[in-house]
Amino acid sequence: MRLFSCDACGNTVHFDNGTCVACTRRLGYVSNPSRMTALEPWGAGWTSPAMGESFAFCANADVAACNWLLPAAQAGQLCPACRHNRTIPALNDDKTTEAFRRVVSAERHLFYSLLAWGLPIPDKAEDAEAGLAFDFLADEIGQNGGAVPVMTGHAEGVITLAIAESDDAAREARRVGLGEPYRTLLGHFRHEIGHYYWDRLVRDGGRLEEFRALFGDERQDYAEALERNYRSGPPAGWQNRFVSSYAACHPWEDFAETFAHYIHMVDALETAHNLGLVVSPQGASAGRLDLDVDFSPYRQQDFSALANAWTPLTIAINEINRSLGQLDFYPFILSEEILSKLEFVHTLIKAKGQQQRAEKPGS
């Protein structure tokens, strides 16, 4: 994730900021081009003196604390992220409203990545079959009075996400109960969007044979594979072939986990790049770790450059976490086979982004 600056006073601001803490001006995010801008009231909307343009906030600005901007002529409409939200929970209490705001905040982080790559993100109104939609649901109360949990998942372009995942304590309990080293709200978004793009980029993109050579045959029984995974766990030695234990249960899940992992890599490397982070421990003879991310990770064409920068960054941050008594920031090991899968995702994303830009110049 990039760092931004207030274009009124130059103070560093962050992606989710709605106000500059230095000059107190209202801030908004313009997705194309990707920038934060300081605003002044203008009629019924807002104007950006630095950009010389007038804007309106996303229609979800109040209910979802969305800070994304639209051209003034689109006042009352939803931003490129929020327009995909097909179902939201009843926002009739503070707890549910806060949970919903956390969910859509993570959603906006996801769309930052998708827009940075120029991937297609049609909604269901644009493309009923291949469009993308989100259902954000709260747990229901069953006939016996107990909670009926929502199952997070993807089907036919619709991603369902339980807003209970926004509760840190509940999510941590599920993480421990399932034996997962990593479980975050943003991680759910990145995983489920991997399923969506498997349909678009692999199945519909003519890449099935390449996929099967790396991930296996997705035609094996999915329900049986999940049941086997929950009954017996991953196969012995799974760490050498899969980025997570869950990835080992079926090729579809392997791809989704790998897709999510690729976004983790690129977005974290962009943060390091924007911070000017350099990691260069002493002791070259013992295996020197050098990191100087002097390229834009989202625009990087060479996967090996991403992979080479990733290892020293994760080692350095793991060591910092351990020094503070925290769990490893990055509890994963990337074998050559896993790196090959990540490179496959990289090539899919780059090829589709280039195709989109060629078909829609300026997008």
C-alpha positions in Angstrom: 0.0 0.0 0.0 1.3 3.4 -1.0 1.8 6.3 1.4 0.1 9.5 0.3 0.5 13.1 1.0 -1.9 15.9 1.6 -1.8 18.0 -1.5 -2.6 21.1 0.5 0.1 21.0 3.2 2.4 18.1 2.2 1.8 16.1 5.4 1.9 12.3 5.0 -1.5 10.7 5.0 -2.8 7.2 4.7 -5.2 5.4 2.5 -8.0 5.3 5.1 -7.6 8.9 6.3 -10.6 11.2 6.0 -8.9 14.3 7.5 -5.4 15.6 7.4 -4.1 15.8 11.0 -1.8 18.7 10.1 -4.0 21.1 8.3 -7.4 19.5 9.3 -8.7 19.6 5.7 -11.2 17.0 4.6 -9.5 14.3 2.5 -10.8 12.0 -0.2 -9.4 9.2 -2.4 -9.5 9.5 -6.2 -9.1 6.0 -7.6 -8.1 7.1 -11.1 -5.5 8.4 -10.8 -4.7 6.9 -7.4 -4.2 9.8 -5.1 -5.5 11.5 -1.9 -6.6 15.1 -2.3 -7.5 17.8 0.1 -11.0 19.3 -0.3 -12.9 22.5 0.2 -16.7 22.8 0.3 -18.2 23.7 -3.0 -21.9 24.1 -3.4 -23.5 20.8 -2.4 -20.2 19.0 -2.9 -16.5 19.4 -2.7 -13.7 20.8 -4.8 -10.0 19.9 -4.9 -7.9 23.1 -5.4 -4.9 21.0 -6.2 -6.6 19.0 -8.9 -8.9 21.8 -10.1 -11.8 19.4 -10.1 -15.1 19.0 -8.3 -16.1 15.8 -6.5 -18.8 14.1 -4.5 -18.2 11.4 -1.9 -19.4 7.9 -2.4 -23.0 7.4 -1.4 -21.6 5.1 1.4 -19.6 7.9 2.9 -21.8 8.2 6.0 -22.9 4.7 6.6 -19.6 3.0 5.7 -17.2 5.8 6.3 -16.1 5.5 2.7 -13.6 8.2 1.7 -13.6 7.5 -2.0 -14.5 10.3 -4.4 -16.5 10.4 -7.6 -16.8 13.2 -10.2 -19.4 15.8 -9.1 -21.7 14.7 -11.9 -22.0 11.2 -10.3 -23.2 12.6 -6.9 -25.4 10.0 -5.1 -23.7 7.0 -6.8 -21.4 4.4 -5.3 -17.6 4.2 -5.7 -15.8 1.5 -7.8 -15.6 -0.7 -4.6 -18.9 -0.1 -2.9 -20.9 -0.6 -6.1 -20.2 -4.3 -5.9 -22.0 -4.7 -2.6 -25.2 -6.6 -3.3 -26.3 -7.3 0.2 -25.3 -5.6 3.5 -26.6 -6.4 7.0 -29.3 -4.3 8.7 -27.3 -1.5 10.3 -29.7 -1.0 13.2 -27.1 -1.0 16.0 -23.7 0.4 16.6 -22.0 -3.0 16.8 -23.2 -4.1 13.4 -22.5 -0.7 11.9 -18.9 -0.8 13.2 -18.5 -4.4 11.9 -19.7 -3.4 8.5 -17.3 -0.5 8.4 -14.4 -2.7 9.2 -15.5 -5.1 6.4 -15.8 -2.5 3.7 -12.5 -0.9 4.8 -10.8 -4.2 4.0 -12.8 -4.4 0.8 -11.4 -1.0 -0.3 -7.9 -2.3 0.3 -8.6 -5.2 -2.0 -9.9 -2.9 -4.7 -6.8 -0.8 -4.4 -4.8 -3.8 -5.6 -7.3 -4.8 -8.4 -7.3 -1.3 -9.8 -3.5 -1.0 -9.5 -3.2 -4.0 -11.8 -6.0 -2.9 -14.1 -7.9 -6.2 -13.6 -11.5 -6.4 -14.9 -14.0 -5.8 -12.1 -17.5 -5.6 -13.7 -20.4 -5.7 -11.3 -23.5 -7.8 -11.8 -25.4 -4.8 -13.4 -22.7 -4.7 -16.1 -22.3 -8.4 -16.6 -24.9 -10.6 -15.0 -22.9 -13.8 -15.6 -19.2 -12.7 -15.1 -19.8 -9.8 -12.8 -18.6 -9.6 -9.2 -20.8 -9.0 -6.2 -20.4 -9.2 -2.4 -22.9 -10.3 0.2 -22.0 -9.2 3.7 -24.1 -11.1 6.1 -24.6 -11.3 9.8 -25.2 -14.6 11.6 -28.8 -15.5 12.0 -30.7 -17.0 15.0 -31.9 -20.5 14.4 -35.1 -22.1 15.6 -33.4 -23.4 18.7 -32.2 -19.9 19.6 -28.6 -20.5 18.7 -26.5 -18.6 16.2 -26.4 -19.9 12.6 -23.0 -18.8 11.3 -22.6 -17.5 7.8 -20.2 -19.4 5.7 -17.6 -17.3 3.8 -17.2 -18.4 0.2 -17.5 -17.8 -3.5 -20.0 -19.0 -6.1 -20.7 -17.8 -9.6 -19.1 -14.4 -9.0 -20.8 -13.8 -5.6 -18.5 -13.6 -2.6 -20.2 -14.1 0.7 -18.4 -12.8 3.8 -19.5 -13.2 7.4 -19.3 -9.8 9.1 -18.4 -11.7 12.3 -14.9 -12.0 10.8 -14.5 -8.3 11.6 -14.4 -9.2 15.3 -10.8 -9.7 16.3 -11.5 -11.9 19.2 -13.9 -14.2 17.3 -11.6 -14.4 14.3 -8.6 -15.3 16.5 -10.7 -18.0 18.2 -11.5 -19.5 14.8 -7.9 -19.2 13.7 -6.7 -21.1 16.8 -9.5 -23.6 16.6 -8.7 -24.4 12.9 -5.0 -24.5 13.5 -4.3 -21.6 11.1 -1.1 -19.6 11.4 -2.7 -16.6 9.6 -6.3 -15.4 9.5 -7.3 -11.8 8.7 -10.3 -10.0 7.3 -8.3 -8.7 4.3 -6.9 -12.2 3.8 -10.4 -13.5 3.4 -11.1 -10.9 0.6 -7.9 -11.8 -1.1 -8.6 -15.5 -0.9 -12.1 -15.3 -2.2 -11.2 -13.0 -5.1 -8.7 -15.7 -6.1 -11.7 -18.0 -6.7 -13.4 -15.3 -8.8 -10.3 -14.8 -10.9 -9.8 -18.5 -11.3 -13.1 -18.5 -13.2 -12.1 -15.4 -15.3 -8.4 -15.9 -15.9 -7.9 -19.7 -15.8 -11.2 -21.4 -16.8 -12.4 -18.7 -19.2 -8.9 -17.6 -20.2 -7.7 -20.9 -21.8 -5.1 -21.6 -19.1 -6.5 -24.9 -17.7 -3.7 -27.2 -18.8 -1.0 -24.9 -17.4 -3.0 -24.7 -14.2 -3.4 -28.5 -13.9 0.3 -29.0 -14.4 1.1 -26.9 -11.4 -1.9 -27.2 -9.1 -3.5 -30.5 -10.0 -6.8 -31.5 -11.6 -9.7 -29.4 -10.3 -12.2 -32.0 -11.6 -11.7 -34.1 -8.5 -14.6 -34.1 -6.1 -14.5 -30.8 -4.2 -16.9 -31.8 -1.3 -15.0 -35.0 -0.7 -11.7 -33.2 -0.7 -12.9 -30.7 1.9 -14.3 -33.5 4.0 -11.1 -35.4 3.8 -9.1 -32.3 4.8 -11.2 -31.6 7.9 -11.2 -35.3 8.9 -7.5 -36.2 8.3 -5.7 -32.9 7.8 -3.2 -32.1 5.1 -0.9 -34.8 3.6 2.6 -35.3 5.1 5.2 -32.9 3.7 2.5 -30.5 2.5 4.8 -27.5 3.4 7.0 -28.3 0.5 4.2 -28.0 -2.1 1.5 -25.7 -0.7 1.6 -22.2 0.8 -0.8 -23.3 3.5 -2.3 -26.5 4.9 -5.7 -25.5 3.5 -4.2 -25.1 0.1 -3.5 -28.8 0.1 -7.1 -29.9 0.2 -8.0 -29.1 -3.5 -6.5 -27.4 -6.5 -9.2 -24.6 -6.3 -8.2 -23.8 -2.8 -4.5 -24.1 -3.7 -5.0 -21.4 -6.4 -7.1 -19.1 -4.1 -4.5 -19.3 -1.3 -1.7 -18.7 -3.8 -3.6 -15.8 -5.3 -4.1 -14.2 -1.9 -0.4 -14.8 -1.1 0.7 -13.0 -4.2 -1.4 -9.9 -3.2 0.2 -10.1 0.2 3.7 -10.0 -1.3 3.1 -7.2 -3.8 1.2 -5.0 -1.4 3.7 -5.4 1.5 6.6 -4.8 -0.9 4.9 -1.6 -2.1 4.7 -0.4 1.5 8.4 -1.2 1.9 9.2 0.6 -1.3 7.3 3.7 -0.2 9.0 3.7 3.2 12.4 3.5 1.5 13.1 0.4 3.5 16.6 -1.1 3.3 17.5 -4.3 5.0 21.2 -5.3 4.8 22.5 -7.3 7.8 26.2 -7.7 8.4 27.9 -11.0 7.6 27.9 -11.7 3.9 29.8 -14.9 4.3 27.0 -16.3 6.4 24.5 -15.4 3.8 23.8 -11.7 3.5 20.2 -10.5 3.2 19.8 -7.4 1.1 16.6 -5.6 0.5 16.3 -2.3 -1.4 13.0 -2.2 -3.1 13.9 0.3 -5.8 11.0 -0.7 -8.1 7.2 -0.3 -8.1 6.0 -3.8 -7.1 2.5 -3.4 -8.7 4.2 -2.5 -12.1 7.0 -5.0 -11.8 7.1 -7.5 -14.8 9.9 -9.7 -13.5 8.6 -12.1 -10.9 12.1 -13.0 -9.7 12.6 -9.4 -8.6 9.5 -9.7 -6.3 10.6 -13.0 -4.9 14.2 -11.9 -4.3 13.0 -8.8 -2.4 10.4 -10.7 -0.4 12.6 -13.1 1.6 14.7 -10.5 3.4 11.7 -8.4 4.1 9.8 -11.2 5.8 12.9 -12.4 7.8 13.5 -8.8 9.0 9.9 -8.2 10.1 9.6 -11.7 11.8 12.7 -10.8 13.8 11.2 -7.5 14.9 7.9 -9.2 15.9 9.8 -11.8 17.9 11.7 -9.1 19.7 8.3 -7.7 20.8 7.1 -11.1 21.9 4.6 -11.4 19.0 3.8 -14.2 16.6 5.7 -14.2 13.3 4.4 -11.6 10.9 5.1 -14.1 8.1 4.6 -17.8 9.2 5.2 -19.3 5.7 8.0 -21.0 3.8 8.2 -20.7 0.0 9.6 -23.7 -1.8 10.5 -23.7 -5.5 7.2 -25.4 -6.3 5.2 -22.7 -4.4 7.2 -20.0 -6.1 6.3 -21.5 -9.5 2.7 -21.3 -8.5 3.1 -17.7 -7.5 4.8 -16.9 -10.7 1.8 -18.4 -12.6 -0.5 -16.0 -10.8 1.9 -13.2 -11.6 1.8 -14.0 -15.3 -2.0 -14.2 -15.3 -2.5 -10.9 -13.6 0.1 -9.1 -15.8 -1.3 -10.5 -19.0 -4.9 -9.6 -18.1 -3.9 -6.1 -17.0 -2.0 -5.4 -20.2 -5.0 -6.7 -22.2 -7.4 -4.4 -20.3 -5.2 -1.4 -20.9 -4.9 -2.2 -24.6 -8.7 -2.5 -24.9 -9.5 0.5 -22.7 -6.7 3.1 -23.1 -6.5 5.3 -20.0 -8.1 2.8 -17.7 
